[in-house]
Amino acid sequence: MKTVSATLTKSLAVLALGWCALAPVQAQTSASRIAWLSPERIYNESKLAKLAGEKLQEEFKSREKAMQDMAARLKAASEKLEKDAPALAETDRVKRQRDVFELDKEYQRRQREFREDLNQRTNEERQAISEKATKIIKQMAAVEGFDIVLQDAVWASPRIDITDKVLAALDKDK
């Protein structure tokens, strides 16, 4: 009788070990919660993004106007040189060509600086939006039990798209 009991005990122990070994596998096969969002929509459609765009437009309005004025001066100087060139003495023509060239060079430099400054400020504003969105996404993931939140996917099912929820929370939190 002792051998049957020992065999039964060993069998139960083996069975229990088997169940313990399978427990992590079962936990891994339980449905993972995945979410996806479109960062571009966050940067383009949120109220924060629209406010940032208006802020940048106001901030750079005077420089943009100065660039347009300089472009008009350059165009007028080029056209005047082209029109007057046949009648000008060689030294006058060379001097005016040099003036137009210098004006063009200055315009190009200012245009490059303008673009760089605008890009830097745009990136700063996007970073601020990104930080707020990340905070909201982390809170949402904890509340809704997401295991992972992805962005920039080639394709994602609308079923897992949380972009609208994040936009609503961002706009409410604004």
C-alpha atoms as an extended CHARMM CRD file, in Angstrom:
* protein
*
       174  EXT
         1         1  MET       CA              0.0000000000        0.0000000000        0.0000000000  PROA      1               0.0000000000
         2         2  LYS       CA              2.9060000000        2.2440000000        0.7390000000  PROA      2               0.0000000000
         3         3  THR       CA              4.1620000000        1.9890000000       -2.8260000000  PROA      3               0.0000000000
         4         4  VAL       CA              0.7930000000        3.0130000000       -4.2680000000  PROA      4               0.0000000000
         5         5  SER       CA              0.6940000000        6.0170000000       -1.9530000000  PROA      5               0.0000000000
         6         6  ALA       CA              4.2860000000        6.9690000000       -2.8030000000  PROA      6               0.0000000000
         7         7  THR       CA              3.5570000000        6.6010000000       -6.5030000000  PROA      7               0.0000000000
         8         8  LEU       CA              0.4050000000        8.7000000000       -6.1620000000  PROA      8               0.0000000000
         9         9  THR       CA              2.3160000000       11.3670000000       -4.2400000000  PROA      9               0.0000000000
        10        10  LYS       CA              5.0340000000       11.4100000000       -6.8720000000  PROA      10              0.0000000000
        11        11  SER       CA              2.4280000000       11.6510000000       -9.6320000000  PROA      11              0.0000000000
        12        12  LEU       CA              0.6690000000       14.5350000000       -7.9210000000  PROA      12              0.0000000000
        13        13  ALA       CA              4.0010000000       16.2960000000       -7.3980000000  PROA      13              0.0000000000
        14        14  VAL       CA              4.8690000000       15.8940000000      -11.0740000000  PROA      14              0.0000000000
        15        15  LEU       CA              1.4040000000       17.1200000000      -12.0420000000  PROA      15              0.0000000000
        16        16  ALA       CA              1.7260000000       20.1420000000       -9.7360000000  PROA      16              0.0000000000
        17        17  LEU       CA              5.1400000000       20.9860000000      -11.2100000000  PROA      17              0.0000000000
        18        18  GLY       CA              3.6570000000       20.7170000000      -14.6820000000  PROA      18              0.0000000000
        19        19  TRP       CA              0.8850000000       23.1340000000      -13.7840000000  PROA      19              0.0000000000
        20        20  CYS       CA              3.4300000000       25.5400000000      -12.2790000000  PROA      20              0.0000000000
        21        21  ALA       CA              5.4830000000       25.3530000000      -15.4490000000  PROA      21              0.0000000000
        22        22  LEU       CA              2.4220000000       26.0630000000      -17.6010000000  PROA      22              0.0000000000
        23        23  ALA       CA              1.2020000000       29.0150000000      -15.5150000000  PROA      23              0.0000000000
        24        24  PRO       CA              3.6170000000       31.5560000000      -17.0920000000  PROA      24              0.0000000000
        25        25  VAL       CA              2.7340000000       30.2910000000      -20.5730000000  PROA      25              0.0000000000
        26        26  GLN       CA             -0.9550000000       30.7790000000      -19.8330000000  PROA      26              0.0000000000
        27        27  ALA       CA             -0.2530000000       34.2650000000      -18.4870000000  PROA      27              0.0000000000
        28        28  GLN       CA              1.6700000000       35.1190000000      -21.6350000000  PROA      28              0.0000000000
        29        29  THR       CA             -1.0860000000       33.9070000000      -23.9130000000  PROA      29              0.0000000000
        30        30  SER       CA             -3.7250000000       36.0460000000      -22.2170000000  PROA      30              0.0000000000
        31        31  ALA       CA             -4.7940000000       38.8690000000      -24.4910000000  PROA      31              0.0000000000
        32        32  SER       CA             -2.3470000000       41.7700000000      -24.5080000000  PROA      32              0.0000000000
        33        33  ARG       CA             -3.8850000000       45.2050000000      -24.7770000000  PROA      33              0.0000000000
        34        34  ILE       CA             -2.3290000000       47.2270000000      -27.5760000000  PROA      34              0.0000000000
        35        35  ALA       CA             -3.1440000000       50.7930000000      -28.5380000000  PROA      35              0.0000000000
        36        36  TRP       CA             -1.9840000000       53.0100000000      -31.3700000000  PROA      36              0.0000000000
        37        37  LEU       CA             -2.0360000000       56.7380000000      -32.0030000000  PROA      37              0.0000000000
        38        38  SER       CA             -1.0850000000       59.1480000000      -34.7520000000  PROA      38              0.0000000000
        39        39  PRO       CA              1.4170000000       61.7470000000      -33.5260000000  PROA      39              0.0000000000
        40        40  GLU       CA              0.8790000000       63.8290000000      -36.6640000000  PROA      40              0.0000000000
        41        41  ARG       CA             -2.8040000000       64.1870000000      -35.8450000000  PROA      41              0.0000000000
        42        42  ILE       CA             -1.8640000000       65.2420000000      -32.3140000000  PROA      42              0.0000000000
        43        43  TYR       CA              0.5400000000       67.8800000000      -33.7290000000  PROA      43              0.0000000000
        44        44  ASN       CA             -1.9340000000       69.1230000000      -36.3300000000  PROA      44              0.0000000000
        45        45  GLU       CA             -5.4270000000       68.7530000000      -34.8720000000  PROA      45              0.0000000000
        46        46  SER       CA             -5.1550000000       69.4900000000      -31.1610000000  PROA      46              0.0000000000
        47        47  LYS       CA             -6.1640000000       72.8700000000      -29.8060000000  PROA      47              0.0000000000
        48        48  LEU       CA             -2.6710000000       73.1500000000      -28.3230000000  PROA      48              0.0000000000
        49        49  ALA       CA             -1.1790000000       72.7100000000      -31.7910000000  PROA      49              0.0000000000
        50        50  LYS       CA             -3.4920000000       75.3190000000      -33.2810000000  PROA      50              0.0000000000
        51        51  LEU       CA             -2.6790000000       77.7590000000      -30.4730000000  PROA      51              0.0000000000
        52        52  ALA       CA              1.0340000000       77.0890000000      -30.9720000000  PROA      52              0.0000000000
        53        53  GLY       CA              0.6500000000       77.7450000000      -34.7130000000  PROA      53              0.0000000000
        54        54  GLU       CA             -1.0710000000       81.0630000000      -34.0390000000  PROA      54              0.0000000000
        55        55  LYS       CA              1.6030000000       81.9670000000      -31.4790000000  PROA      55              0.0000000000
        56        56  LEU       CA              4.3950000000       81.2090000000      -33.9570000000  PROA      56              0.0000000000
        57        57  GLN       CA              2.6490000000       83.1160000000      -36.7280000000  PROA      57              0.0000000000
        58        58  GLU       CA              2.3750000000       86.1650000000      -34.4720000000  PROA      58              0.0000000000
        59        59  GLU       CA              5.9660000000       85.7670000000      -33.2600000000  PROA      59              0.0000000000
        60        60  PHE       CA              7.3970000000       85.6120000000      -36.7870000000  PROA      60              0.0000000000
        61        61  LYS       CA              5.0060000000       88.0250000000      -38.5150000000  PROA      61              0.0000000000
        62        62  SER       CA              7.3590000000       91.0270000000      -38.5100000000  PROA      62              0.0000000000
        63        63  ARG       CA             10.3400000000       88.9980000000      -39.7580000000  PROA      63              0.0000000000
        64        64  GLU       CA              8.2160000000       87.4730000000      -42.5050000000  PROA      64              0.0000000000
        65        65  LYS       CA              7.0940000000       90.9550000000      -43.5710000000  PROA      65              0.0000000000
        66        66  ALA       CA             10.7280000000       92.1350000000      -43.5970000000  PROA      66              0.0000000000
        67        67  MET       CA             11.6380000000       89.1300000000      -45.7810000000  PROA      67              0.0000000000
        68        68  GLN       CA              8.8370000000       89.9560000000      -48.2170000000  PROA      68              0.0000000000
        69        69  ASP       CA              9.9800000000       93.5910000000      -48.3850000000  PROA      69              0.0000000000
        70        70  MET       CA             13.5710000000       92.5340000000      -49.0180000000  PROA      70              0.0000000000
        71        71  ALA       CA             12.4310000000       90.1160000000      -51.7480000000  PROA      71              0.0000000000
        72        72  ALA       CA             10.5010000000       92.9510000000      -53.4180000000  PROA      72              0.0000000000
        73        73  ARG       CA             13.5780000000       95.2270000000      -53.2510000000  PROA      73              0.0000000000
        74        74  LEU       CA             15.7370000000       92.4860000000      -54.7570000000  PROA      74              0.0000000000
        75        75  LYS       CA             13.2550000000       91.8730000000      -57.5580000000  PROA      75              0.0000000000
        76        76  ALA       CA             12.9760000000       95.5950000000      -58.3220000000  PROA      76              0.0000000000
        77        77  ALA       CA             16.7700000000       96.0340000000      -58.3160000000  PROA      77              0.0000000000
        78        78  SER       CA             17.2100000000       93.0080000000      -60.6260000000  PROA      78              0.0000000000
        79        79  GLU       CA             14.5610000000       94.2530000000      -63.0490000000  PROA      79              0.0000000000
        80        80  LYS       CA             16.0040000000       97.7810000000      -63.0560000000  PROA      80              0.0000000000
        81        81  LEU       CA             19.4950000000       96.4220000000      -63.7070000000  PROA      81              0.0000000000
        82        82  GLU       CA             18.2120000000       94.2290000000      -66.5440000000  PROA      82              0.0000000000
        83        83  LYS       CA             16.3360000000       97.1670000000      -68.0820000000  PROA      83              0.0000000000
        84        84  ASP       CA             19.1740000000       99.6970000000      -67.6720000000  PROA      84              0.0000000000
        85        85  ALA       CA             22.1410000000       97.3800000000      -68.3730000000  PROA      85              0.0000000000
        86        86  PRO       CA             22.4540000000       98.0980000000      -72.1220000000  PROA      86              0.0000000000
        87        87  ALA       CA             22.6300000000      101.8500000000      -71.5460000000  PROA      87              0.0000000000
        88        88  LEU       CA             25.0240000000      101.7530000000      -68.5500000000  PROA      88              0.0000000000
        89        89  ALA       CA             28.7410000000      102.2980000000      -68.6770000000  PROA      89              0.0000000000
        90        90  GLU       CA             30.7620000000       99.1610000000      -67.8890000000  PROA      90              0.0000000000
        91        91  THR       CA             31.8130000000      100.3750000000      -64.4200000000  PROA      91              0.0000000000
        92        92  ASP       CA             28.2490000000      101.3730000000      -63.4670000000  PROA      92              0.0000000000
        93        93  ARG       CA             26.8560000000       98.0800000000      -64.7250000000  PROA      93              0.0000000000
        94        94  VAL       CA             29.4650000000       96.0670000000      -62.7570000000  PROA      94              0.0000000000
        95        95  LYS       CA             28.7820000000       98.1230000000      -59.6140000000  PROA      95              0.0000000000
        96        96  ARG       CA             25.0210000000       97.5970000000      -59.8570000000  PROA      96              0.0000000000
        97        97  GLN       CA             25.4730000000       93.8760000000      -60.5770000000  PROA      97              0.0000000000
        98        98  ARG       CA             27.6300000000       93.6400000000      -57.4620000000  PROA      98              0.0000000000
        99        99  ASP       CA             24.9640000000       95.5170000000      -55.4420000000  PROA      99              0.0000000000
       100       100  VAL       CA             22.2410000000       93.1560000000      -56.6710000000  PROA      100             0.0000000000
       101       101  PHE       CA             24.4710000000       90.1610000000      -55.9340000000  PROA      101             0.0000000000
       102       102  GLU       CA             25.1470000000       91.4080000000      -52.3780000000  PROA      102             0.0000000000
       103       103  LEU       CA             21.4560000000       92.0810000000      -51.8000000000  PROA      103             0.0000000000
       104       104  ASP       CA             20.6340000000       88.5830000000      -53.0390000000  PROA      104             0.0000000000
       105       105  LYS       CA             23.2960000000       87.0760000000      -50.7800000000  PROA      105             0.0000000000
       106       106  GLU       CA             21.9210000000       88.9850000000      -47.7650000000  PROA      106             0.0000000000
       107       107  TYR       CA             18.3820000000       87.9140000000      -48.6520000000  PROA      107             0.0000000000
       108       108  GLN       CA             19.4480000000       84.2540000000      -48.8710000000  PROA      108             0.0000000000
       109       109  ARG       CA             21.2370000000       84.4980000000      -45.4900000000  PROA      109             0.0000000000
       110       110  ARG       CA             18.2410000000       86.0800000000      -43.7610000000  PROA      110             0.0000000000
       111       111  GLN       CA             15.8690000000       83.5920000000      -45.3680000000  PROA      111             0.0000000000
       112       112  ARG       CA             17.9970000000       80.6810000000      -44.0990000000  PROA      112             0.0000000000
       113       113  GLU       CA             18.1330000000       82.1790000000      -40.5830000000  PROA      113             0.0000000000
       114       114  PHE       CA             14.3730000000       82.7370000000      -40.6530000000  PROA      114             0.0000000000
       115       115  ARG       CA             13.7130000000       79.1090000000      -41.6290000000  PROA      115             0.0000000000
       116       116  GLU       CA             16.1230000000       77.7930000000      -38.9880000000  PROA      116             0.0000000000
       117       117  ASP       CA             14.5950000000       79.9490000000      -36.2420000000  PROA      117             0.0000000000
       118       118  LEU       CA             11.0660000000       79.0080000000      -37.2740000000  PROA      118             0.0000000000
       119       119  ASN       CA             11.9650000000       75.2930000000      -37.3520000000  PROA      119             0.0000000000
       120       120  GLN       CA             13.5830000000       75.5210000000      -33.9240000000  PROA      120             0.0000000000
       121       121  ARG       CA             10.5590000000       77.2560000000      -32.3900000000  PROA      121             0.0000000000
       122       122  THR       CA              8.1880000000       74.8120000000      -34.1030000000  PROA      122             0.0000000000
       123       123  ASN       CA             10.1580000000       71.9070000000      -32.6400000000  PROA      123             0.0000000000
       124       124  GLU       CA             10.0480000000       73.5290000000      -29.1810000000  PROA      124             0.0000000000
       125       125  GLU       CA              6.2730000000       73.8930000000      -29.3860000000  PROA      125             0.0000000000
       126       126  ARG       CA              5.9000000000       70.3030000000      -30.6220000000  PROA      126             0.0000000000
       127       127  GLN       CA              8.0590000000       69.0970000000      -27.7370000000  PROA      127             0.0000000000
       128       128  ALA       CA              5.7530000000       70.8250000000      -25.2480000000  PROA      128             0.0000000000
       129       129  ILE       CA              2.7100000000       69.2030000000      -26.8910000000  PROA      129             0.0000000000
       130       130  SER       CA              4.4930000000       65.8410000000      -26.9230000000  PROA      130             0.0000000000
       131       131  GLU       CA              5.2580000000       66.0390000000      -23.2050000000  PROA      131             0.0000000000
       132       132  LYS       CA              1.6200000000       66.7910000000      -22.3490000000  PROA      132             0.0000000000
       133       133  ALA       CA              0.3810000000       64.0440000000      -24.6840000000  PROA      133             0.0000000000
       134       134  THR       CA              2.8370000000       61.5220000000      -23.2270000000  PROA      134             0.0000000000
       135       135  LYS       CA              1.5780000000       62.2540000000      -19.7170000000  PROA      135             0.0000000000
       136       136  ILE       CA             -2.0170000000       61.7270000000      -20.8700000000  PROA      136             0.0000000000
       137       137  ILE       CA             -1.1020000000       58.5350000000      -22.7520000000  PROA      137             0.0000000000
       138       138  LYS       CA              0.6310000000       57.0660000000      -19.6930000000  PROA      138             0.0000000000
       139       139  GLN       CA             -2.3930000000       57.8450000000      -17.5220000000  PROA      139             0.0000000000
       140       140  MET       CA             -4.7230000000       56.3660000000      -20.1300000000  PROA      140             0.0000000000
       141       141  ALA       CA             -2.5690000000       53.2430000000      -20.4450000000  PROA      141             0.0000000000
       142       142  ALA       CA             -2.6600000000       52.7040000000      -16.6900000000  PROA      142             0.0000000000
       143       143  VAL       CA             -6.4250000000       53.2380000000      -16.4380000000  PROA      143             0.0000000000
       144       144  GLU       CA             -7.3680000000       51.1980000000      -19.5130000000  PROA      144             0.0000000000
       145       145  GLY       CA             -4.7440000000       48.5000000000      -18.9790000000  PROA      145             0.0000000000
       146       146  PHE       CA             -2.7320000000       48.8710000000      -22.1710000000  PROA      146             0.0000000000
       147       147  ASP       CA              0.4380000000       46.8030000000      -22.3000000000  PROA      147             0.0000000000
       148       148  ILE       CA              1.9030000000       48.9320000000      -25.0840000000  PROA      148             0.0000000000
       149       149  VAL       CA              1.0230000000       52.0990000000      -27.0010000000  PROA      149             0.0000000000
       150       150  LEU       CA              2.5100000000       52.3860000000      -30.4890000000  PROA      150             0.0000000000
       151       151  GLN       CA              2.8750000000       55.2940000000      -32.8630000000  PROA      151             0.0000000000
       152       152  ASP       CA              3.9340000000       55.6840000000      -36.5030000000  PROA      152             0.0000000000
       153       153  ALA       CA              2.6600000000       52.3040000000      -37.6320000000  PROA      153             0.0000000000
       154       154  VAL       CA              2.3390000000       51.4830000000      -41.3070000000  PROA      154             0.0000000000
       155       155  TRP       CA             -1.2010000000       50.4060000000      -40.5790000000  PROA      155             0.0000000000
       156       156  ALA       CA             -3.2960000000       49.9950000000      -37.4460000000  PROA      156             0.0000000000
       157       157  SER       CA             -6.8540000000       48.8800000000      -36.9230000000  PROA      157             0.0000000000
       158       158  PRO       CA             -9.2460000000       51.6710000000      -35.9670000000  PROA      158             0.0000000000
       159       159  ARG       CA            -10.2450000000       49.3910000000      -33.0790000000  PROA      159             0.0000000000
       160       160  ILE       CA             -6.9380000000       50.1220000000      -31.2990000000  PROA      160             0.0000000000
       161       161  ASP       CA             -6.6010000000       53.7870000000      -32.3760000000  PROA      161             0.0000000000
       162       162  ILE       CA             -6.6900000000       56.0280000000      -29.2880000000  PROA      162             0.0000000000
       163       163  THR       CA             -5.7920000000       59.2550000000      -31.1130000000  PROA      163             0.0000000000
       164       164  ASP       CA             -9.2720000000       60.7540000000      -30.6940000000  PROA      164             0.0000000000
       165       165  LYS       CA             -9.2430000000       59.9980000000      -26.9600000000  PROA      165             0.0000000000
       166       166  VAL       CA             -5.8230000000       61.6140000000      -26.5530000000  PROA      166             0.0000000000
       167       167  LEU       CA             -6.9210000000       64.6550000000      -28.5830000000  PROA      167             0.0000000000
       168       168  ALA       CA            -10.0310000000       65.0240000000      -26.4200000000  PROA      168             0.0000000000
       169       169  ALA       CA             -7.9930000000       64.7780000000      -23.2210000000  PROA      169             0.0000000000
       170       170  LEU       CA             -5.3880000000       67.2430000000      -24.5250000000  PROA      170             0.0000000000
       171       171  ASP       CA             -8.0600000000       69.7240000000      -25.5670000000  PROA      171             0.0000000000
       172       172  LYS       CA             -9.8460000000       69.3660000000      -22.2440000000  PROA      172             0.0000000000
       173       173  ASP       CA             -6.5670000000       69.6980000000      -20.3270000000  PROA      173             0.0000000000
       174       174  LYS       CA             -5.4970000000       72.7340000000      -22.3840000000  PROA      174             0.0000000000
